[in-house]
Amino acid sequence: MAREKKGSALECLSYGVHVVTTKSGDIIAGFTASWVSQVSFNPDLIMVAVKNESYAHKIIRDGGVFAVNVLAEGQAELARKFTPGLHETSDAFSAVPSTGKKTGAPILRDALAYVECTVVSALEPGDHTLFVGEMVASGTPGKGRPLTTANSDLFYSPGEE
């Protein structure tokens, strides 16, 4: 099937827009992610898909932790600060207030909600790795409705780096 037809159909799928952060030693990384989902209630498991060659992939694999920072409607500009997410260091953290909680992965001060996880498994089905993490902490410091691909102009496509 032509990429254009597949792309049009895939753009009809709606996802949340999040900033996933991670930490290994003194190194932190973050990237905008839309492929995030809860996968279990018992235990509470969260899955995030991470591009295999991204820098954050290495940090998640090495550090074994990640945090999903749920963004609110109106925070598309914040999401853009963390794209493309392939760089070793990011100016985004210097411009965005954050704090470390239980895992040490940065929690964005202005996030609608956050979930901290420790990695319990990883699956590499294609060009992304599915990291599954057990939730160890969470919070809902913000107010509003979640930012999604349906209520923003943000959509992850194969050409984005």
URZIHU-V749217 format. One record per backbone hydrogen bond with DSSP energy under -1.0 kcal/mol. NH is the residue of the N-H (numbers start at 1). CO is the residue of the C=O. Records with the same first field share a line. If there is no record, write none. Layout:
NH: CO + CO
//
This chain:
6: 2
7: 3
8: 4
9: 5
10: 6
11: 7
12: 9
13: 10
17: 147
18: 33
19: 69
20: 31
21: 67
22: 29
24: 27
27: 24
29: 22
31: 20
32: 82
33: 18
36: 34
37: 47
39: 45
40: 45
45: 40
46: 133
47: 37
48: 131
49: 35
50: 129
52: 127
54: 51
58: 54
59: 55
60: 56
61: 57
62: 58
63: 59
64: 60
66: 117
67: 21
68: 115
69: 19
70: 113
71: 17
73: 145
75: 72
79: 75
80: 76
81: 77
82: 79
83: 80
95: 91
96: 92
99: 107
107: 99
109: 97
111: 108
112: 70
113: 70
114: 139
115: 68
116: 137
117: 66
118: 134
119: 64
120: 132
121: 132
123: 130
129: 50
130: 123
131: 48
132: 121
133: 46
134: 118
135: 44
136: 116
137: 116
139: 114
142: 112
147: 71
149: 15
160: 157
//
